[in-house]
Amino acid sequence: MAEELATKAKEAIYGLVEEETGRKLGELTIVTEVVEVAPGAIKVRFTPLSAYSPTAVDLGRRIRDAAGRVEGVNTTVVECDGHMQDELVNKLVNPAQPVLSSSGAT
């Protein structure tokens, strides 16, 4: 079941169009991890195309919202990795959200 929910979330995310290139995320190597870390809790890790990408926050929010629309997903945390301001991007994308580790601990 955990694998199934992560797969559905991944499919929803991969259908998003990256604004800078006009290509779907499934065609790019931006999304590096989609896992269910607890029942109904999805963690997504992505790397923007550029370390200075001005669209990283917007892309992270779009990824979060796409995964969150999947039936069965109650919580989505998106982690940006590879941006010059990862910490700020993560705070803006995940306001008041717990940090979820792959081990399921919060």
C-alpha positions in Angstrom: 0.0 0.0 0.0 2.8 2.4 0.9 4.4 1.8 -2.5 1.1 2.3 -4.3 0.4 5.7 -2.6 4.0 6.9 -3.5 3.5 5.7 -7.1 0.2 7.6 -7.4 1.8 10.8 -5.9 4.8 10.4 -8.3 2.4 10.1 -11.3 0.6 13.3 -10.2 3.9 15.2 -9.8 5.4 13.9 -13.0 2.5 15.4 -14.9 3.4 19.0 -13.8 5.0 21.3 -16.4 8.3 22.9 -15.3 7.8 26.6 -16.2 11.4 27.4 -17.2 11.6 24.7 -19.9 7.9 23.9 -20.6 8.7 20.2 -20.1 6.9 17.8 -17.8 8.7 16.9 -14.5 8.6 13.2 -15.6 10.9 14.1 -18.5 13.4 15.8 -16.3 15.5 14.6 -13.4 14.2 17.3 -11.0 12.2 14.9 -8.7 14.7 12.6 -7.0 12.6 11.0 -4.3 8.9 10.3 -3.6 8.3 8.0 -0.6 5.5 7.3 1.9 7.3 7.8 5.3 4.2 7.1 7.4 0.6 6.2 6.5 -0.7 9.0 4.3 2.5 11.1 4.7 4.5 11.6 1.5 8.0 13.1 1.3 9.2 14.5 -2.0 12.7 15.7 -2.7 13.5 17.8 -5.8 16.5 19.6 -7.2 15.8 22.7 -9.3 17.4 23.1 -12.7 19.6 25.9 -11.4 21.1 26.6 -8.0 19.7 30.1 -8.4 16.3 29.2 -9.8 13.8 32.0 -9.2 10.9 29.5 -9.5 12.1 27.0 -6.8 9.5 28.1 -4.3 6.6 28.0 -6.8 7.7 24.6 -8.1 8.0 23.2 -4.6 4.5 24.4 -3.8 3.1 23.0 -7.0 4.7 19.6 -6.3 3.3 19.7 -2.7 -0.2 20.5 -4.0 -0.1 17.9 -6.7 0.9 15.2 -4.2 -1.6 16.4 -1.7 -4.5 16.0 -4.2 -3.9 12.3 -4.4 -6.5 10.3 -2.6 -5.1 8.9 0.6 -2.4 11.5 1.0 -2.9 13.5 4.3 0.5 15.2 4.6 3.1 16.2 2.0 6.5 17.6 2.8 8.6 18.8 -0.1 12.4 19.2 0.3 14.5 21.3 -2.1 18.0 20.1 -2.5 20.6 21.9 -4.6 19.4 25.5 -4.4 21.6 28.2 -2.9 18.8 28.9 -0.4 17.5 25.4 0.3 16.5 26.2 3.9 14.5 29.3 2.9 12.8 27.5 0.0 11.9 24.6 2.3 10.4 27.0 4.9 8.3 28.8 2.3 7.1 25.5 0.7 6.3 23.8 4.0 5.0 26.3 6.5 4.3 24.7 9.9 5.0 21.2 8.6 7.1 18.7 10.4 10.2 17.5 8.8 9.7 13.9 7.7 12.7 11.6 7.5 12.8 8.5 5.2 12.8 6.4 8.4 9.3 7.7 9.3 10.5 9.7 12.4 9.3 13.3 12.7 
